[in-house]
């Protein structure tokens, strides 16, 4: 039996968004410990020895998705304020 492929940050976020989360759930959303660990690995490696092209792309994906999550949280907060 083949092992399941590791879950990526994109998988985590898209799996979360497909559940149609409430604004409160969006605000409370946190990425997994594994995703956070991988991000710190990439940041450390980038600082100390440099990244391969694949790792650079992965780090850029992390940063882009982090930006998207920041926007989603801000919009969720605005929606809650408007509905209060």
GUDREN-725874 format. One record per atom (N, C-alpha, C): atom name; x, y, z. Coordinates in nm, 4 decimals, padded with zeros to 6 digits. Each point is the difference from the previous one (the first is absolute). Layout:
BEGIN
PT|gumi|c1|c2|c3
PT|CA|X|Y|Z
...
This chain:
BEGIN
PT|gumi|c1|c2|c3
PT|N|00.0846|-00.1181|00.0000
PT|CA|-00.0846|00.1181|00.0000
PT|C|00.0887|00.1238|00.0000
PT|N|-00.0244|00.0915|-00.0920
PT|CA|00.0800|00.1213|-00.0118
PT|C|-00.0402|00.1014|00.1060
PT|N|00.0988|00.0712|00.0489
PT|CA|-00.0270|00.1043|00.0993
PT|C|-00.0621|00.1207|-00.0690
PT|N|-00.0863|00.0680|00.0729
PT|CA|-00.0611|00.1208|-00.0541
PT|C|00.1065|00.1079|-00.0128
PT|N|-00.0086|00.0807|-00.1067
PT|CA|00.0982|00.1080|-00.0134
PT|C|-00.0164|00.1001|00.1128
PT|N|00.1080|00.0670|00.0367
PT|CA|-00.0126|00.0980|00.1079
PT|C|-00.0952|00.1125|-00.0395
PT|N|-00.0690|00.0518|00.0983
PT|CA|-00.0906|00.1108|-00.0235
PT|C|00.0815|00.1270|-00.0152
PT|N|-00.0305|00.0771|-00.1027
PT|CA|00.0696|00.1255|-00.0210
PT|C|-00.0797|00.1143|00.0613
PT|N|00.0614|00.1156|00.0077
PT|CA|-00.0696|00.1178|00.0507
PT|C|-00.1201|00.0327|-00.0884
PT|N|00.0161|-00.0150|-00.1291
PT|CA|-00.1131|00.0233|-00.0917
PT|C|-00.1140|-00.0947|00.0336
PT|N|00.0318|-00.1264|00.0258
PT|CA|-00.1030|-00.0970|00.0385
PT|C|-00.0694|00.0431|00.1286
PT|N|00.0790|00.0404|00.0984
PT|CA|-00.0590|00.0418|00.1278
PT|C|-00.0991|00.1141|-00.0197
PT|N|00.0414|00.0991|-00.0756
PT|CA|-00.0842|00.1188|-00.0177
PT|C|-00.1215|-00.0309|-00.0858
PT|N|00.0193|-00.0724|-00.1090
PT|CA|-00.1154|-00.0309|-00.0852
PT|C|-00.0966|-00.0959|00.0689
PT|N|00.0526|-00.0950|00.0763
PT|CA|-00.0880|-00.0899|00.0761
PT|C|-00.0820|00.0789|00.1018
PT|N|00.0610|00.0990|00.0616
PT|CA|-00.0706|00.0857|00.0951
PT|C|-00.1059|00.0845|-00.0713
PT|N|00.0362|00.0625|-00.1106
PT|CA|-00.0929|00.0897|-00.0689
PT|C|-00.1188|-00.0740|-00.0614
PT|N|00.0191|-00.1244|-00.0394
PT|CA|-00.1094|-00.0769|-00.0607
PT|C|-00.1101|-00.0289|00.1013
PT|N|00.0290|00.0174|00.1287
PT|CA|-00.1014|-00.0223|00.1036
PT|C|-00.0921|00.1201|00.0180
PT|N|00.0199|00.1054|-00.0793
PT|CA|-00.0782|00.1240|00.0118
PT|C|00.0046|00.0540|00.1432
PT|N|00.1205|00.0336|00.0467
PT|CA|00.0141|00.0432|00.1393
PT|C|-00.0706|00.1325|00.0273
PT|N|-00.0399|00.0161|00.1236
PT|CA|-00.0594|00.1262|00.0444
PT|C|00.1125|00.1022|00.0163
PT|N|-00.0357|00.1284|00.0098
PT|CA|00.1049|00.0996|00.0262
PT|C|00.0789|-00.0318|00.1273
PT|N|-00.0673|-00.0471|00.1022
PT|CA|00.0683|-00.0345|00.1248
PT|C|00.1003|-00.1140|-00.0217
PT|N|-00.0385|-00.0985|-00.0801
PT|CA|00.0895|-00.1119|-00.0285
PT|C|00.1199|00.0453|-00.0839
PT|N|-00.0222|00.0931|-00.0908
PT|CA|00.1108|00.0534|-00.0798
PT|C|00.0994|00.0712|00.0906
PT|N|-00.0510|00.0816|00.0916
PT|CA|00.0865|00.0732|00.0916
PT|C|00.0794|-00.0962|00.0882
PT|N|-00.0611|-00.1086|00.0416
PT|CA|00.0639|-00.0954|00.0904
PT|C|00.0909|-00.1006|-00.0715
PT|N|-00.0053|-00.0064|-00.1326
PT|CA|00.0752|-00.1006|-00.0742
PT|C|00.1503|00.0128|00.0248
PT|N|00.0631|-00.1134|00.0250
PT|CA|00.1457|-00.0086|00.0159
PT|C|00.0500|-00.1145|-00.0860
PT|N|00.1138|00.0196|-00.0622
PT|CA|00.0597|-00.1079|-00.0772
PT|C|00.0580|-00.1037|00.0963
PT|N|00.0229|-00.1181|-00.0518
PT|CA|00.0487|-00.1106|00.0830
PT|C|00.1412|00.0251|00.0497
PT|N|00.0350|-00.0739|00.1032
PT|CA|00.1361|00.0056|00.0535
PT|C|00.0996|-00.0434|-00.1073
PT|N|-00.0363|-00.0995|-00.0801
PT|CA|00.0894|-00.0470|-00.1070
PT|C|00.0260|00.1105|-00.1023
PT|N|-00.1046|00.0738|-00.0375
PT|CA|00.0166|00.1094|-00.0964
PT|C|00.0868|00.1101|00.0600
PT|N|-00.0250|00.0331|00.1264
PT|CA|00.0808|00.1029|00.0660
PT|C|00.1459|-00.0430|00.0096
PT|N|00.0216|-00.1272|00.0313
PT|CA|00.1368|-00.0524|00.0092
PT|C|00.0701|00.0105|-00.1357
PT|N|-00.0702|-00.0378|-00.1058
PT|CA|00.0591|00.0054|-00.1343
PT|C|00.0341|00.1438|-00.0384
PT|N|-00.0885|00.0933|00.0324
PT|CA|00.0270|00.1411|-00.0306
PT|C|00.1281|00.0449|00.0703
PT|N|00.0153|-00.0341|00.1267
PT|CA|00.1197|00.0403|00.0737
PT|C|00.1250|-00.0686|-00.0542
PT|N|-00.0125|-00.1240|-00.0449
PT|CA|00.1134|-00.0681|-00.0643
PT|C|00.0448|00.0770|-00.1233
PT|N|-00.0973|00.0377|-00.0831
PT|CA|00.0328|00.0724|-00.1228
PT|C|00.0612|00.1362|00.0301
PT|N|-00.0547|00.0711|00.0977
PT|CA|00.0534|00.1308|00.0359
PT|C|00.1429|-00.0116|00.0531
PT|N|00.0236|-00.0984|00.0855
PT|CA|00.1346|-00.0208|00.0541
PT|C|00.0984|-00.0364|-00.1101
PT|N|-00.0409|-00.0906|-00.0865
PT|CA|00.0884|-00.0421|-00.1078
PT|C|00.0293|00.1167|-00.0947
PT|N|-00.1020|00.0808|-00.0272
PT|CA|00.0182|00.1162|-00.0860
PT|C|00.1014|00.0968|00.0609
PT|N|-00.0083|00.0184|00.1286
PT|CA|00.0892|00.0928|00.0710
PT|C|00.1424|-00.0543|00.0071
PT|N|00.0135|-00.1309|00.0184
PT|CA|00.1318|-00.0569|00.0282
PT|C|00.0750|-00.0545|-00.1206
PT|N|-00.0684|-00.0686|-00.0885
PT|CA|00.0730|-00.0658|-00.1090
PT|C|-00.0619|00.0197|-00.1370
PT|N|-00.1182|00.0539|-00.0061
PT|CA|-00.0660|00.0212|-00.1283
PT|C|-00.0926|-00.1152|-00.0353
PT|N|-00.0948|00.0297|-00.0856
PT|CA|-00.1034|-00.0969|-00.0386
PT|C|00.0195|-00.0466|-00.1431
PT|N|-00.0443|-00.1211|-00.0255
PT|CA|-00.0062|-00.0498|-00.1374
PT|C|-00.1150|00.0729|-00.0692
PT|N|-00.0063|-00.0055|-00.1315
PT|CA|-00.1131|00.0636|-00.0693
PT|C|-00.1356|-00.0532|00.0474
PT|N|-00.0075|-00.1299|00.0281
PT|CA|-00.1266|-00.0583|00.0468
PT|C|-00.0360|00.0521|00.1388
PT|N|00.1006|00.0098|00.0858
PT|CA|-00.0244|00.0520|00.1342
PT|C|-00.0379|00.1476|-00.0038
PT|N|00.0639|00.0752|-00.0884
PT|CA|-00.0325|00.1421|-00.0156
PT|C|-00.1466|00.0145|-00.0416
PT|N|-00.0438|-00.0837|-00.0937
PT|CA|-00.1398|00.0029|-00.0434
PT|C|-00.0932|-00.0357|00.1153
PT|N|00.0383|-00.0995|00.0789
PT|CA|-00.0811|-00.0397|00.1150
PT|C|-00.0105|00.1147|00.1014
PT|N|00.1126|00.0671|00.0262
PT|CA|-00.0015|00.1128|00.0928
PT|C|-00.0870|00.1126|-00.0545
PT|N|00.0105|00.0278|-00.1284
PT|CA|-00.0845|00.1035|-00.0609
PT|C|-00.1474|-00.0358|00.0116
PT|N|-00.0328|-00.1279|-00.0156
PT|CA|-00.1390|-00.0448|00.0182
PT|C|-00.0464|00.0254|00.1431
PT|N|00.0853|-00.0318|00.0965
PT|CA|-00.0329|00.0258|00.1406
PT|C|-00.0312|00.1477|00.0212
PT|N|00.0870|00.0856|-00.0536
PT|CA|-00.0172|00.1432|00.0200
PT|C|-00.1271|00.0507|-00.0679
PT|N|-00.0264|-00.0472|-00.1195
PT|CA|-00.1218|00.0407|-00.0704
PT|C|-00.1247|-00.0466|00.0739
PT|N|00.0011|-00.1234|00.0467
PT|CA|-00.1155|-00.0523|00.0735
PT|C|-00.0171|00.0707|00.1336
PT|N|00.1109|00.0356|00.0631
PT|CA|-00.0084|00.0769|00.1239
PT|C|-00.0652|00.1347|-00.0236
PT|N|00.0343|00.0623|-00.1112
PT|CA|-00.0609|00.1277|-00.0363
PT|C|-00.1497|-00.0176|-00.0247
PT|N|-00.0369|-00.1053|-00.0707
PT|CA|-00.1415|-00.0284|-00.0252
PT|C|-00.0753|-00.0203|00.1311
PT|N|00.0578|-00.0748|00.0927
PT|CA|-00.0649|-00.0223|00.1296
PT|C|-00.0162|00.1300|00.0771
PT|N|00.0981|00.0875|-00.0074
PT|CA|-00.0100|00.1299|00.0668
PT|C|-00.1172|00.0798|-00.0556
PT|N|-00.0165|-00.0012|-00.1308
PT|CA|-00.1120|00.0703|-00.0629
PT|C|-00.1328|-00.0631|00.0411
PT|N|-00.0074|-00.1330|-00.0009
PT|CA|-00.1236|-00.0676|00.0412
PT|C|-00.0382|00.0344|00.1432
PT|N|00.0966|00.0014|00.0898
PT|CA|-00.0274|00.0325|00.1399
PT|C|-00.0483|00.1445|00.0118
PT|N|00.0646|00.0909|-00.0711
PT|CA|-00.0420|00.1410|00.0044
PT|C|-00.1427|00.0158|-00.0502
PT|N|-00.0340|-00.0663|-00.1085
PT|CA|-00.1358|00.0093|-00.0544
PT|C|-00.1016|-00.0648|00.0927
PT|N|00.0387|-00.1086|00.0648
PT|CA|-00.0905|-00.0649|00.0954
PT|C|-00.0267|00.0936|00.1178
PT|N|00.1032|00.0659|00.0474
PT|CA|-00.0176|00.0958|00.1109
PT|C|-00.0920|00.1154|-00.0411
PT|N|00.0196|00.0507|-00.1208
PT|CA|-00.0867|00.1079|-00.0494
PT|C|-00.1452|-00.0449|-00.0084
PT|N|-00.0204|-00.1212|-00.0487
PT|CA|-00.1369|-00.0526|-00.0103
PT|C|-00.0634|-00.0104|00.1380
PT|N|00.0747|-00.0469|00.0966
PT|CA|-00.0540|-00.0109|00.1363
PT|C|-00.0316|00.1378|00.0574
PT|N|00.0847|00.0979|-00.0254
PT|CA|-00.0259|00.1352|00.0480
PT|C|-00.1267|00.0570|-00.0633
PT|N|-00.0170|-00.0220|-00.1300
PT|CA|-00.1194|00.0509|-00.0708
PT|C|-00.1272|-00.0664|00.0525
PT|N|00.0096|-00.1258|00.0383
PT|CA|-00.1175|-00.0740|00.0449
PT|C|-00.0275|00.0181|00.1498
PT|N|00.0893|00.0684|00.0690
PT|CA|-00.0175|00.0172|00.1464
PT|C|-00.1045|00.1070|00.0318
